[in-house]
């Protein structure tokens, strides 16, 4: 019998590549933002031609949308040209919390 993980090497490699691309894009988005909203960006990814930015709170979504023009210009100058639209949504941060 083959081990369960046999043949999964390429799948794990593809998953690792997608995760790395998401981390890199998130870093670029944070670097392109100038205000405090940069500290509230959880992730950034592409869905077709849309750049999807996830914030940790609904309170920060309008600030990110407000900075949209400058954000998109800076990202294009940094070589990110895959998008034509920006979508900002709320997501949960995956930080560990201590229970009392």
Secondary structure, DSSP 4 states (H G I P E B T S, - for coil): ---TTTT-HHHHHHHHHHHHHHHHHHHHHHHH--SGGGGGEEEEEEETTEEEEEESSHHHHHHHHHTHHHHHHHHHHTT--S-SEEEEEE----------
